[in-house]
Amino acid sequence: MKIIIRRNWNQILPWLMLIVSLTGFCLFYLAPFIVSFFYSVVDNPIHGAFCGLQNYKELFRNQYFLKGLKNTVVFMAISIPLNMVLSLGVALVIHKMKRYPKFFSLIFLIPLAIPSATSAFFWESFWGVHGTFNKFLSVFGIRGIDWLDSKYSMMAMVVIFIWKNIGYNMALYLSGLSSIPEQYYEYADVEGAGFVWKFKHITWVYLIPTSFLVLIMTFVNSFKVFKEIYIITGEYPPDGLYVLQHYMNNMFLSLNYSKLASAIYILTIVIVLFVACLFRTERKLSKDLHY
C-alpha cells in the first residue's frame, strides 16, 4: 500500500510543481500582458474610449520612437554579428589550448558576475573626457572627447555589450566544440586538409545548432545593455544612445500607458517573428545536416 501511495505521489508531485509555476507565470506575466492590450486600443487608460489602431499609427509618427527604433536596429546589426564572431574566435583558441584553458575561460566570464552599476561606473570613467581611453590617446598626441556624447557613442555601446556578453557566448560555443567527434579532425588531417577546410566542413557544420542558440541569446541580451546606458546617461541620453527602452521607460514615467503598451506589443511581435524564423531555419538546416 505504501509503495502504491509513493508511486502516485511521485507522479502527482511534478504536476503540482508545474501548476505552481504556471500559476505564477499567468498571474505576474501573462495576465498583465493581456490586460495591457486594452491600454493599446484606448485613448486613455482611465475610462478611455476605444480608438482601434490609432495609438499604433501615432507611434510610427513619433520622432522619439523612430529614433529609438533606428538606434536599436543599428546597434543590433553591428553588435550581434560582431559578438558572435569574436565569441567563436575566443572559443576556438581556448578549445585548442593545452594549458590553463579553464583559467582563460574564467577571465572572459568575469564580466557576467559584475553588477550593472559597477560596470556602468567603470565605463563612464573609461569613456569620459578625462577617462582612461583619452589618457591612452594623449600618449600619441590625440585630443580626447566625450565618447558617450559624440558621433562615436554607438561604438562605445557596442564595446560595452561585447565586453558583457562575450564570455556567455564563448561558453556556449565551447560546449558545442566539445561535442564534435575528434575522429573527424583526425581523418581530415590524414587527408591533408588545412584549417580553413576543417572549419568550413566540420567545425561550422556541427556548430550550426549552437550558433542559432547563440544568435537567439545574443538577440535577447542585446536589450539588456540599456541598464548600463541608463545608469550612465539617465532618462534622456545623447541621440546616438537613445534606444527603444528609453522611450518605453519615459512613457512609463509620464504615465502614458497607451503609447507604452503599443510599443511593447510591436516589439513583442517583432521578437516572436524573429525567433520563429530562426527556429524554422535551424530546423531545416538540421534536417539537411542529418540527411
MIDOSE-1310 file (N, C-alpha, C; in nm, 2 decimals, decimal comma, always signed):
residues 291
mkii	+0,08/-0,12/+0,00/+0,00/+0,00/+0,00/+0,09/+0,13/+0,00; +0,19/+0,13/+0,08/+0,28/+0,24/+0,09/+0,35/+0,26/-0,04; +0,39/+0,15/-0,11/+0,46/+0,16/-0,24/+0,37/+0,23/-0,34; +0,24/+0,19/-0,34/+0,14/+0,24/-0,44/+0,12/+0,39/-0,41
irrn	+0,11/+0,43/-0,28/+0,09/+0,57/-0,25/+0,22/+0,65/-0,29; +0,33/+0,59/-0,27/+0,46/+0,66/-0,30/+0,47/+0,68/-0,45; +0,43/+0,58/-0,53/+0,43/+0,59/-0,68/+0,33/+0,70/-0,72; +0,21/+0,70/-0,66/+0,12/+0,80/-0,70/+0,16/+0,94/-0,67
wnqi	+0,23/+0,95/-0,55/+0,28/+1,08/-0,51/+0,39/+1,13/-0,60; +0,48/+1,04/-0,64/+0,58/+1,07/-0,73/+0,53/+1,12/-0,87; +0,42/+1,07/-0,91/+0,35/+1,11/-1,03/+0,28/+1,24/-1,02; +0,23/+1,27/-0,90/+0,15/+1,39/-0,88/+0,24/+1,51/-0,85
lpwl	+0,35/+1,49/-0,78/+0,44/+1,60/-0,74/+0,49/+1,68/-0,85; +0,54/+1,62/-0,97/+0,58/+1,71/-1,08/+0,47/+1,80/-1,13; +0,34/+1,75/-1,14/+0,23/+1,83/-1,18/+0,20/+1,94/-1,09; +0,21/+1,91/-0,96/+0,18/+2,02/-0,86/+0,28/+2,13/-0,87
mliv	+0,41/+2,09/-0,89/+0,51/+2,19/-0,91/+0,49/+2,27/-1,04; +0,45/+2,20/-1,14/+0,42/+2,27/-1,27/+0,30/+2,37/-1,25; +0,20/+2,32/-1,18/+0,08/+2,41/-1,16/+0,12/+2,54/-1,09; +0,21/+2,52/-0,98/+0,25/+2,64/-0,91/+0,33/+2,74/-1,00
sltg	+0,42/+2,68/-1,09/+0,49/+2,77/-1,18/+0,40/+2,83/-1,28; +0,31/+2,76/-1,34/+0,22/+2,81/-1,43/+0,13/+2,92/-1,37; +0,09/+2,90/-1,25/+0,00/+3,00/-1,18/+0,08/+3,13/-1,16; +0,21/+3,12/-1,12/+0,29/+3,24/-1,11/+0,31/+3,31/-1,24
fclf	+0,33/+3,23/-1,35/+0,35/+3,29/-1,48/+0,23/+3,36/-1,53; +0,11/+3,29/-1,51/-0,01/+3,35/-1,56/-0,05/+3,48/-1,48; -0,02/+3,47/-1,35/-0,06/+3,59/-1,26/+0,03/+3,71/-1,28; +0,16/+3,69/-1,30/+0,25/+3,80/-1,30/+0,30/+3,84/-1,44
ylap	+0,28/+3,75/-1,54/+0,33/+3,78/-1,67/+0,22/+3,78/-1,78; +0,15/+3,67/-1,79/+0,05/+3,65/-1,90/-0,07/+3,75/-1,88; -0,12/+3,75/-1,76/-0,24/+3,84/-1,73/-0,21/+3,99/-1,75; -0,10/+4,04/-1,70/-0,07/+4,18/-1,73/-0,04/+4,21/-1,87
fivs	+0,02/+4,11/-1,94/+0,04/+4,13/-2,09/-0,09/+4,14/-2,16; -0,18/+4,05/-2,13/-0,31/+4,06/-2,19/-0,39/+4,18/-2,16; -0,39/+4,22/-2,03/-0,46/+4,34/-1,99/-0,40/+4,47/-2,06; -0,26/+4,47/-2,08/-0,20/+4,58/-2,14/-0,25/+4,60/-2,29
ffys	-0,30/+4,50/-2,35/-0,35/+4,52/-2,48/-0,47/+4,61/-2,48; -0,55/+4,61/-2,37/-0,66/+4,70/-2,36/-0,61/+4,85/-2,36; -0,50/+4,87/-2,30/-0,44/+5,01/-2,30/-0,40/+5,06/-2,44; -0,36/+4,96/-2,52/-0,31/+5,00/-2,65/-0,42/+5,03/-2,75
vvdn	-0,54/+5,00/-2,72/-0,65/+5,03/-2,81/-0,75/+5,13/-2,75; -0,71/+5,20/-2,65/-0,80/+5,31/-2,59/-0,72/+5,44/-2,59; -0,79/+5,55/-2,59/-0,72/+5,68/-2,60/-0,67/+5,73/-2,46; -0,72/+5,66/-2,35/-0,69/+5,70/-2,22/-0,70/+5,58/-2,13
pihg	-0,60/+5,55/-2,04/-0,61/+5,43/-1,96/-0,72/+5,43/-1,85; -0,77/+5,55/-1,82/-0,88/+5,56/-1,72/-1,01/+5,60/-1,79; -1,10/+5,51/-1,80/-1,23/+5,53/-1,87/-1,21/+5,58/-2,01; -1,11/+5,52/-2,08/-1,08/+5,56/-2,21/-1,18/+5,51/-2,32
afcg	-1,18/+5,58/-2,43/-1,27/+5,53/-2,54/-1,19/+5,45/-2,64; -1,25/+5,35/-2,70/-1,19/+5,27/-2,79/-1,14/+5,35/-2,91; -1,01/+5,33/-2,95/-0,96/+5,41/-3,07/-0,90/+5,32/-3,17; -0,91/+5,19/-3,16/-0,86/+5,10/-3,26/-0,71/+5,10/-3,26
lqny	-0,66/+5,12/-3,39/-0,51/+5,12/-3,41/-0,45/+5,26/-3,41; -0,52/+5,35/-3,36/-0,47/+5,49/-3,36/-0,34/+5,51/-3,29; -0,33/+5,44/-3,17/-0,21/+5,45/-3,09/-0,09/+5,40/-3,17; -0,11/+5,29/-3,24/+0,00/+5,23/-3,32/+0,04/+5,32/-3,44
kelf	-0,06/+5,39/-3,50/-0,03/+5,48/-3,61/+0,05/+5,60/-3,56; +0,01/+5,65/-3,44/+0,08/+5,77/-3,38/+0,22/+5,73/-3,34; +0,24/+5,60/-3,30/+0,37/+5,56/-3,26/+0,47/+5,57/-3,37; +0,43/+5,54/-3,49/+0,52/+5,55/-3,61/+0,54/+5,69/-3,66
rnqy	+0,46/+5,78/-3,60/+0,48/+5,92/-3,64/+0,56/+5,99/-3,53; +0,59/+5,92/-3,42/+0,66/+5,98/-3,31/+0,81/+5,98/-3,33; +0,88/+6,10/-3,33/+1,02/+6,11/-3,37/+1,11/+6,03/-3,27; +1,06/+6,03/-3,14/+1,15/+5,97/-3,04/+1,14/+5,81/-3,05
flkg	+1,02/+5,76/-3,08/+1,01/+5,62/-3,10/+1,09/+5,58/-3,23; +1,08/+5,66/-3,33/+1,15/+5,62/-3,46/+1,30/+5,63/-3,43; +1,35/+5,73/-3,35/+1,49/+5,74/-3,32/+1,54/+5,62/-3,24; +1,46/+5,58/-3,14/+1,49/+5,47/-3,06/+1,50/+5,34/-3,14
lknt	+1,40/+5,33/-3,23/+1,39/+5,21/-3,32/+1,51/+5,20/-3,41; +1,55/+5,32/-3,47/+1,66/+5,32/-3,56/+1,79/+5,28/-3,49; +1,81/+5,35/-3,37/+1,94/+5,32/-3,30/+1,94/+5,17/-3,25; +1,83/+5,12/-3,21/+1,82/+4,98/-3,17/+1,86/+4,88/-3,28
vvfm	+1,80/+4,91/-3,40/+1,83/+4,82/-3,52/+1,98/+4,83/-3,56; +2,03/+4,96/-3,56/+2,17/+4,97/-3,60/+2,26/+4,91/-3,50; +2,23/+4,92/-3,37/+2,31/+4,86/-3,26/+2,31/+4,71/-3,28; +2,19/+4,65/-3,30/+2,19/+4,51/-3,31/+2,26/+4,46/-3,44
aisi	+2,24/+4,53/-3,55/+2,31/+4,49/-3,67/+2,46/+4,49/-3,66; +2,51/+4,57/-3,57/+2,66/+4,58/-3,56/+2,70/+4,48/-3,45; +2,64/+4,49/-3,33/+2,69/+4,42/-3,21/+2,66/+4,27/-3,22; +2,55/+4,22/-3,27/+2,52/+4,08/-3,27/+2,62/+4,00/-3,35
plnm	+2,63/+4,03/-3,48/+2,73/+3,95/-3,56/+2,87/+3,97/-3,51; +2,91/+4,09/-3,46/+3,05/+4,11/-3,41/+3,07/+4,03/-3,28; +2,97/+4,02/-3,20/+2,98/+3,94/-3,07/+2,99/+3,80/-3,10; +2,92/+3,75/-3,20/+2,92/+3,61/-3,23/+3,05/+3,57/-3,29
vlsl	+3,11/+3,65/-3,38/+3,24/+3,62/-3,44/+3,35/+3,62/-3,34; +3,35/+3,72/-3,25/+3,46/+3,73/-3,15/+3,44/+3,61/-3,05; +3,32/+3,58/-3,01/+3,30/+3,47/-2,92/+3,34/+3,34/-2,98; +3,31/+3,31/-3,10/+3,36/+3,19/-3,17/+3,51/+3,19/-3,18
gval	+3,57/+3,30/-3,21/+3,72/+3,30/-3,22/+3,78/+3,27/-3,09; +3,73/+3,33/-2,98/+3,79/+3,31/-2,85/+3,77/+3,16/-2,81; +3,65/+3,11/-2,84/+3,62/+2,97/-2,81/+3,71/+2,87/-2,88; +3,74/+2,90/-3,01/+3,83/+2,82/-3,08/+3,97/+2,82/-3,03
vihk	+4,02/+2,94/-2,98/+4,15/+2,95/-2,93/+4,16/+2,87/-2,79; +4,06/+2,89/-2,71/+4,06/+2,83/-2,58/+4,05/+2,68/-2,59; +3,96/+2,63/-2,69/+3,94/+2,49/-2,71/+4,07/+2,42/-2,75; +4,16/+2,49/-2,82/+4,29/+2,43/-2,86/+4,40/+2,44/-2,76
mkry	+4,37/+2,51/-2,65/+4,48/+2,53/-2,55/+4,51/+2,40/-2,48; +4,63/+2,38/-2,45/+4,68/+2,26/-2,38/+4,70/+2,30/-2,23; +4,72/+2,42/-2,20/+4,75/+2,46/-2,06/+4,65/+2,58/-2,02; +4,60/+2,56/-1,90/+4,51/+2,66/-1,84/+4,39/+2,71/-1,92
pkff	+4,32/+2,62/-1,99/+4,20/+2,67/-2,06/+4,09/+2,72/-1,97; +4,08/+2,65/-1,86/+3,97/+2,70/-1,76/+4,00/+2,83/-1,71; +4,13/+2,86/-1,68/+4,17/+2,99/-1,63/+4,13/+3,10/-1,73; +4,16/+3,09/-1,86/+4,13/+3,19/-1,96/+3,98/+3,20/-1,98
slif	+3,91/+3,08/-1,97/+3,76/+3,09/-1,98/+3,70/+3,17/-1,87; +3,76/+3,16/-1,75/+3,71/+3,23/-1,63/+3,73/+3,38/-1,65; +3,84/+3,42/-1,71/+3,86/+3,56/-1,74/+3,75/+3,63/-1,82; +3,71/+3,56/-1,92/+3,60/+3,61/-2,01/+3,46/+3,60/-1,94
lipl	+3,45/+3,52/-1,84/+3,32/+3,50/-1,77/+3,30/+3,60/-1,66; +3,41/+3,67/-1,62/+3,41/+3,76/-1,50/+3,31/+3,87/-1,52; +3,30/+3,94/-1,64/+3,20/+4,04/-1,66/+3,06/+4,01/-1,63; +3,02/+3,88/-1,64/+2,89/+3,84/-1,61/+2,85/+3,85/-1,47
aips	+2,95/+3,84/-1,38/+2,93/+3,85/-1,24/+2,94/+3,99/-1,18; +2,98/+4,08/-1,26/+2,99/+4,22/-1,22/+2,85/+4,29/-1,23; +2,81/+4,35/-1,12/+2,68/+4,42/-1,12/+2,67/+4,53/-1,22; +2,55/+4,56/-1,27/+2,54/+4,67/-1,38/+2,59/+4,80/-1,33
atsa	+2,56/+4,84/-1,20/+2,60/+4,97/-1,15/+2,75/+4,98/-1,15; +2,82/+4,87/-1,11/+2,97/+4,87/-1,11/+3,03/+4,89/-1,24; +2,97/+4,81/-1,34/+3,03/+4,82/-1,48/+2,99/+4,95/-1,54; +2,88/+5,01/-1,51/+2,84/+5,14/-1,56/+2,94/+5,25/-1,51
ffwe	+2,98/+5,24/-1,38/+3,07/+5,33/-1,33/+3,21/+5,32/-1,40; +3,25/+5,19/-1,42/+3,38/+5,17/-1,49/+3,38/+5,23/-1,63; +3,27/+5,20/-1,71/+3,27/+5,25/-1,84/+3,25/+5,40/-1,85; +3,18/+5,46/-1,75/+3,17/+5,60/-1,75/+3,31/+5,67/-1,73
sfwg	+3,39/+5,61/-1,64/+3,52/+5,66/-1,62/+3,61/+5,63/-1,74; +3,58/+5,52/-1,81/+3,67/+5,48/-1,92/+3,65/+5,57/-2,04; +3,52/+5,60/-2,08/+3,49/+5,68/-2,20/+3,48/+5,83/-2,17; +3,49/+5,87/-2,05/+3,47/+6,01/-2,02/+3,58/+6,10/-2,08
vhgt	+3,56/+6,24/-2,06/+3,66/+6,33/-2,12/+3,79/+6,31/-2,05; +3,79/+6,29/-1,92/+3,92/+6,27/-1,85/+3,94/+6,12/-1,82; +3,88/+6,03/-1,90/+3,88/+5,89/-1,88/+4,01/+5,82/-1,92; +4,01/+5,69/-1,90/+4,13/+5,61/-1,93/+4,16/+5,61/-2,08
fnkf	+4,05/+5,60/-2,16/+4,08/+5,59/-2,30/+4,14/+5,71/-2,36; +4,09/+5,83/-2,31/+4,15/+5,96/-2,36/+4,29/+5,97/-2,31; +4,32/+5,93/-2,19/+4,46/+5,93/-2,14/+4,55/+5,84/-2,23; +4,50/+5,73/-2,27/+4,58/+5,65/-2,36/+4,60/+5,72/-2,50
lsvf	+4,50/+5,78/-2,55/+4,52/+5,85/-2,68/+4,61/+5,97/-2,66; +4,61/+6,03/-2,55/+4,70/+6,15/-2,53/+4,85/+6,11/-2,54; +4,88/+5,99/-2,52/+5,02/+5,94/-2,53/+5,06/+5,96/-2,68; +4,97/+5,94/-2,77/+5,00/+5,96/-2,92/+4,97/+6,10/-2,97
girg	+4,94/+6,19/-2,88/+4,91/+6,33/-2,92/+4,77/+6,35/-2,97; +4,68/+6,26/-2,94/+4,54/+6,27/-2,99/+4,46/+6,33/-2,88; +4,38/+6,43/-2,92/+4,30/+6,50/-2,82/+4,17/+6,42/-2,80; +4,14/+6,40/-2,67/+4,03/+6,32/-2,63/+3,89/+6,40/-2,64
idwl	+3,79/+6,32/-2,64/+3,65/+6,38/-2,64/+3,56/+6,30/-2,55; +3,44/+6,34/-2,53/+3,34/+6,27/-2,45/+3,28/+6,17/-2,54; +3,33/+6,04/-2,54/+3,29/+5,94/-2,64/+3,14/+5,90/-2,63; +3,09/+5,92/-2,51/+2,94/+5,88/-2,49/+2,85/+6,00/-2,54
dsky	+2,91/+6,11/-2,57/+2,83/+6,22/-2,62/+2,89/+6,27/-2,75; +2,91/+6,18/-2,84/+2,97/+6,21/-2,97/+2,91/+6,12/-3,08; +2,96/+6,14/-3,20/+2,91/+6,06/-3,31/+2,96/+5,91/-3,30; +3,05/+5,89/-3,20/+3,11/+5,75/-3,18/+3,04/+5,69/-3,06
smma	+2,93/+5,74/-3,01/+2,87/+5,69/-2,89/+2,82/+5,54/-2,92; +2,77/+5,52/-3,04/+2,72/+5,38/-3,07/+2,84/+5,28/-3,06; +2,96/+5,32/-3,10/+3,07/+5,23/-3,09/+3,10/+5,20/-2,94; +3,09/+5,30/-2,86/+3,11/+5,28/-2,71/+3,01/+5,18/-2,66
mvvi	+2,88/+5,19/-2,70/+2,78/+5,10/-2,65/+2,80/+4,96/-2,70; +2,85/+4,94/-2,83/+2,88/+4,81/-2,88/+2,99/+4,74/-2,80; +3,10/+4,82/-2,77/+3,21/+4,77/-2,69/+3,16/+4,72/-2,55; +3,07/+4,80/-2,49/+3,02/+4,76/-2,36/+2,94/+4,63/-2,37
fiwk	+2,86/+4,62/-2,47/+2,78/+4,50/-2,49/+2,87/+4,38/-2,52; +2,97/+4,39/-2,60/+3,06/+4,28/-2,63/+3,13/+4,23/-2,50; +3,18/+4,33/-2,43/+3,26/+4,30/-2,31/+3,17/+4,23/-2,21; +3,04/+4,26/-2,20/+2,95/+4,20/-2,11/+2,91/+4,06/-2,15
nigy	+2,90/+4,03/-2,28/+2,83/+3,91/-2,33/+2,93/+3,81/-2,40; +3,05/+3,85/-2,42/+3,14/+3,76/-2,50/+3,17/+3,63/-2,42; +3,17/+3,64/-2,29/+3,20/+3,52/-2,21/+3,09/+3,42/-2,21; +2,96/+3,47/-2,21/+2,85/+3,38/-2,21/+2,84/+3,30/-2,35
nmal	+2,86/+3,37/-2,46/+2,85/+3,31/-2,59/+2,97/+3,22/-2,61; +3,09/+3,26/-2,55/+3,21/+3,17/-2,56/+3,18/+3,04/-2,49; +3,11/+3,04/-2,38/+3,08/+2,91/-2,31/+2,99/+2,83/-2,39; +2,89/+2,89/-2,46/+2,80/+2,81/-2,54/+2,88/+2,74/-2,66
ylsg	+2,97/+2,82/-2,72/+3,05/+2,77/-2,83/+3,15/+2,66/-2,78; +3,20/+2,68/-2,67/+3,29/+2,57/-2,61/+3,22/+2,44/-2,59; +3,09/+2,45/-2,55/+3,01/+2,33/-2,53/+2,98/+2,27/-2,66; +2,96/+2,35/-2,77/+2,94/+2,29/-2,90/+3,06/+2,23/-2,96
lssi	+3,18/+2,29/-2,93/+3,30/+2,24/-2,99/+3,34/+2,10/-2,92; +3,31/+2,09/-2,79/+3,34/+1,97/-2,72/+3,26/+1,85/-2,76; +3,14/+1,88/-2,83/+3,06/+1,77/-2,87/+3,09/+1,72/-3,02; +3,18/+1,78/-3,08/+3,22/+1,74/-3,22/+3,32/+1,62/-3,20
peqy	+3,30/+1,51/-3,27/+3,39/+1,39/-3,26/+3,53/+1,43/-3,31; +3,63/+1,39/-3,23/+3,76/+1,42/-3,26/+3,81/+1,34/-3,38; +3,74/+1,23/-3,41/+3,79/+1,14/-3,52/+3,77/+1,21/-3,66; +3,68/+1,31/-3,67/+3,66/+1,38/-3,79/+3,78/+1,46/-3,83
yeya	+3,84/+1,53/-3,73/+3,96/+1,61/-3,75/+4,08/+1,52/-3,78; +4,08/+1,40/-3,72/+4,19/+1,31/-3,74/+4,19/+1,26/-3,89; +4,07/+1,22/-3,94/+4,05/+1,18/-4,07/+4,09/+1,29/-4,17; +4,05/+1,42/-4,14/+4,09/+1,53/-4,22/+4,24/+1,56/-4,22
dveg	+4,30/+1,54/-4,11/+4,45/+1,55/-4,10/+4,52/+1,45/-4,19; +4,47/+1,33/-4,19/+4,52/+1,22/-4,27/+4,51/+1,26/-4,42; +4,40/+1,32/-4,46/+4,38/+1,36/-4,60/+4,46/+1,49/-4,63; +4,52/+1,55/-4,53/+4,60/+1,67/-4,56/+4,51/+1,80/-4,57
agfv	+4,40/+1,79/-4,50/+4,31/+1,91/-4,50/+4,37/+2,02/-4,41; +4,35/+2,15/-4,45/+4,40/+2,26/-4,38/+4,30/+2,31/-4,28; +4,33/+2,42/-4,20/+4,25/+2,47/-4,10/+4,12/+2,52/-4,16; +4,13/+2,59/-4,27/+4,01/+2,65/-4,33/+3,91/+2,54/-4,38
wkfk	+3,96/+2,44/-4,44/+3,87/+2,33/-4,49/+3,80/+2,26/-4,37; +3,88/+2,24/-4,26/+3,82/+2,17/-4,14/+3,72/+2,26/-4,07; +3,75/+2,39/-4,07/+3,65/+2,48/-4,01/+3,52/+2,48/-4,09; +3,53/+2,49/-4,22/+3,42/+2,50/-4,31/+3,33/+2,38/-4,31
hitw	+3,40/+2,26/-4,32/+3,33/+2,14/-4,35/+3,30/+2,05/-4,22; +3,37/+2,08/-4,11/+3,35/+2,01/-3,99/+3,30/+2,10/-3,88; +3,38/+2,19/-3,84/+3,35/+2,27/-3,72/+3,22/+2,35/-3,74; +3,22/+2,43/-3,85/+3,10/+2,51/-3,87/+2,97/+2,44/-3,89
vyli	+2,98/+2,32/-3,96/+2,86/+2,24/-3,99/+2,80/+2,19/-3,86; +2,89/+2,14/-3,77/+2,84/+2,09/-3,64/+2,81/+2,20/-3,54; +2,85/+2,32/-3,57/+2,82/+2,43/-3,47/+2,69/+2,51/-3,52; +2,63/+2,47/-3,62/+2,51/+2,54/-3,67/+2,40/+2,54/-3,56
ptsf	+2,36/+2,43/-3,50/+2,26/+2,44/-3,39/+2,30/+2,53/-3,28; +2,43/+2,52/-3,24/+2,48/+2,61/-3,13/+2,48/+2,76/-3,17; +2,51/+2,78/-3,30/+2,51/+2,92/-3,35/+2,38/+2,98/-3,35; +2,27/+2,90/-3,38/+2,14/+2,95/-3,37/+2,10/+2,99/-3,22
lvli	+2,14/+2,90/-3,13/+2,12/+2,93/-2,99/+2,19/+3,06/-2,95; +2,31/+3,07/-2,99/+2,39/+3,19/-2,96/+2,33/+3,31/-3,02; +2,28/+3,30/-3,14/+2,21/+3,42/-3,20/+2,09/+3,46/-3,13; +2,01/+3,36/-3,08/+1,89/+3,40/-3,01/+1,92/+3,46/-2,87
mtfv	+2,02/+3,40/-2,80/+2,06/+3,46/-2,67/+2,12/+3,59/-2,69; +2,20/+3,61/-2,79/+2,26/+3,74/-2,81/+2,16/+3,85/-2,85; +2,06/+3,81/-2,93/+1,95/+3,90/-2,96/+1,87/+3,94/-2,83; +1,84/+3,85/-2,75/+1,77/+3,88/-2,62/+1,86/+3,96/-2,53
nsfk	+1,99/+3,93/-2,52/+2,07/+4,00/-2,43/+2,11/+4,14/-2,48; +2,09/+4,17/-2,61/+2,11/+4,30/-2,66/+2,02/+4,40/-2,61; +1,90/+4,36/-2,56/+1,81/+4,46/-2,49/+1,86/+4,49/-2,35; +1,95/+4,41/-2,30/+1,99/+4,44/-2,16/+2,10/+4,54/-2,14
vfke	+2,16/+4,58/-2,25/+2,26/+4,69/-2,25/+2,20/+4,82/-2,20; +2,07/+4,83/-2,20/+2,00/+4,95/-2,16/+2,03/+4,98/-2,02; +2,05/+4,88/-1,93/+2,08/+4,91/-1,79/+2,20/+5,00/-1,77; +2,31/+4,96/-1,83/+2,44/+5,03/-1,82/+2,42/+5,17/-1,88
iyii	+2,36/+5,18/-2,00/+2,35/+5,31/-2,06/+2,26/+5,40/-1,98; +2,15/+5,35/-1,92/+2,06/+5,43/-1,84/+2,13/+5,48/-1,71; +2,21/+5,39/-1,65/+2,28/+5,44/-1,53/+2,38/+5,55/-1,56; +2,44/+5,54/-1,68/+2,55/+5,64/-1,72/+2,48/+5,77/-1,76
tgey	+2,38/+5,76/-1,85/+2,33/+5,88/-1,92/+2,20/+5,93/-1,87; +2,12/+5,84/-1,79/+1,99/+5,89/-1,74/+1,88/+5,87/-1,84; +1,77/+5,94/-1,81/+1,65/+5,92/-1,89/+1,66/+5,97/-2,03; +1,74/+6,08/-2,05/+1,75/+6,14/-2,18/+1,89/+6,15/-2,23
ppdg	+1,94/+6,04/-2,29/+2,08/+6,03/-2,33/+2,11/+6,10/-2,46; +2,23/+6,11/-2,50/+2,26/+6,16/-2,63/+2,19/+6,09/-2,74; +2,17/+6,15/-2,85/+2,09/+6,09/-2,96/+2,14/+5,95/-3,01; +2,27/+5,94/-3,01/+2,33/+5,81/-3,05/+2,30/+5,69/-2,96
lyvl	+2,27/+5,72/-2,83/+2,24/+5,62/-2,73/+2,10/+5,60/-2,70; +2,01/+5,67/-2,76/+1,87/+5,67/-2,73/+1,81/+5,54/-2,80; +1,77/+5,44/-2,72/+1,71/+5,32/-2,78/+1,57/+5,30/-2,74; +1,50/+5,20/-2,78/+1,36/+5,18/-2,76/+1,33/+5,17/-2,61
qhym	+1,42/+5,11/-2,53/+1,39/+5,10/-2,39/+1,38/+5,24/-2,32; +1,46/+5,34/-2,37/+1,45/+5,47/-2,32/+1,31/+5,53/-2,35; +1,26/+5,51/-2,47/+1,13/+5,56/-2,50/+1,02/+5,49/-2,41; +1,03/+5,36/-2,39/+0,93/+5,29/-2,31/+0,94/+5,34/-2,16
nnmf	+1,06/+5,35/-2,11/+1,08/+5,40/-1,98/+1,02/+5,54/-1,96; +1,04/+5,63/-2,05/+0,99/+5,76/-2,04/+0,84/+5,76/-2,05; +0,78/+5,68/-2,13/+0,63/+5,67/-2,14/+0,58/+5,62/-2,01; +0,65/+5,52/-1,95/+0,60/+5,47/-1,82/+0,61/+5,58/-1,71
lsln	+0,72/+5,66/-1,71/+0,73/+5,76/-1,60/+0,63/+5,87/-1,62; +0,59/+5,90/-1,75/+0,49/+6,00/-1,78/+0,35/+5,95/-1,77; +0,33/+5,82/-1,73/+0,20/+5,75/-1,72/+0,13/+5,75/-1,85; +0,20/+5,75/-1,96/+0,14/+5,74/-2,10/+0,13/+5,59/-2,13
yskl	+0,04/+5,52/-2,07/+0,03/+5,37/-2,08/-0,01/+5,33/-2,22; -0,09/+5,41/-2,29/-0,13/+5,38/-2,43/-0,02/+5,36/-2,52; +0,07/+5,46/-2,52/+0,19/+5,45/-2,61/+0,29/+5,34/-2,56; +0,30/+5,33/-2,43/+0,38/+5,22/-2,38/+0,34/+5,09/-2,42
asai	+0,21/+5,06/-2,40/+0,15/+4,93/-2,44/+0,16/+4,90/-2,59; +0,14/+5,00/-2,67/+0,15/+4,99/-2,82/+0,30/+4,95/-2,85; +0,39/+5,02/-2,79/+0,54/+4,99/-2,82/+0,57/+4,85/-2,78; +0,52/+4,81/-2,66/+0,55/+4,68/-2,61/+0,50/+4,57/-2,71
yilt	+0,38/+4,59/-2,75/+0,32/+4,49/-2,84/+0,39/+4,48/-2,98; +0,43/+4,59/-3,03/+0,50/+4,59/-3,16/+0,64/+4,52/-3,14; +0,70/+4,55/-3,03/+0,83/+4,49/-3,00/+0,82/+4,34/-2,98; +0,71/+4,30/-2,91/+0,69/+4,16/-2,89/+0,66/+4,08/-3,02
iviv	+0,58/+4,14/-3,10/+0,55/+4,08/-3,23/+0,68/+4,06/-3,31; +0,77/+4,16/-3,31/+0,89/+4,15/-3,39/+0,98/+4,04/-3,33; +0,99/+4,04/-3,20/+1,07/+3,93/-3,13/+1,02/+3,79/-3,16; +0,89/+3,78/-3,15/+0,83/+3,64/-3,18/+0,85/+3,60/-3,32
lfva	+0,83/+3,69/-3,42/+0,85/+3,66/-3,56/+1,00/+3,63/-3,59; +1,09/+3,70/-3,53/+1,23/+3,68/-3,55/+1,27/+3,54/-3,49; +1,23/+3,51/-3,37/+1,27/+3,39/-3,31/+1,21/+3,27/-3,39; +1,08/+3,29/-3,43/+1,01/+3,18/-3,50/+1,09/+3,15/-3,64
clfr	+1,13/+3,26/-3,70/+1,20/+3,24/-3,83/+1,34/+3,17/-3,80; +1,40/+3,20/-3,69/+1,53/+3,14/-3,66/+1,51/+2,99/-3,63; +1,40/+2,95/-3,56/+1,38/+2,81/-3,52/+1,34/+2,73/-3,65; +1,27/+2,80/-3,74/+1,23/+2,73/-3,86/+1,35/+2,71/-3,95
terk	+1,44/+2,81/-3,96/+1,56/+2,79/-4,04/+1,65/+2,69/-3,98; +1,67/+2,69/-3,85/+1,75/+2,60/-3,78/+1,70/+2,45/-3,80; +1,57/+2,43/-3,79/+1,51/+2,30/-3,81/+1,54/+2,25/-3,95; +1,53/+2,34/-4,05/+1,56/+2,30/-4,19/+1,70/+2,26/-4,21
lskd	+1,79/+2,34/-4,15/+1,93/+2,32/-4,17/+1,98/+2,19/-4,10; +1,92/+2,17/-3,98/+1,95/+2,05/-3,90/+1,90/+1,92/-3,97; +1,78/+1,93/-4,04/+1,73/+1,82/-4,12/+1,82/+1,79/-4,24; +1,87/+1,89/-4,30/+1,96/+1,87/-4,42/+2,09/+1,81/-4,37
lhy	+2,14/+1,86/-4,25/+2,26/+1,80/-4,19/+2,25/+1,66/-4,16; +2,13/+1,62/-4,11/+2,10/+1,48/-4,07/+2,10/+1,39/-4,19; +2,05/+1,44/-4,30/+2,05/+1,35/-4,42/+2,18/+1,36/-4,49
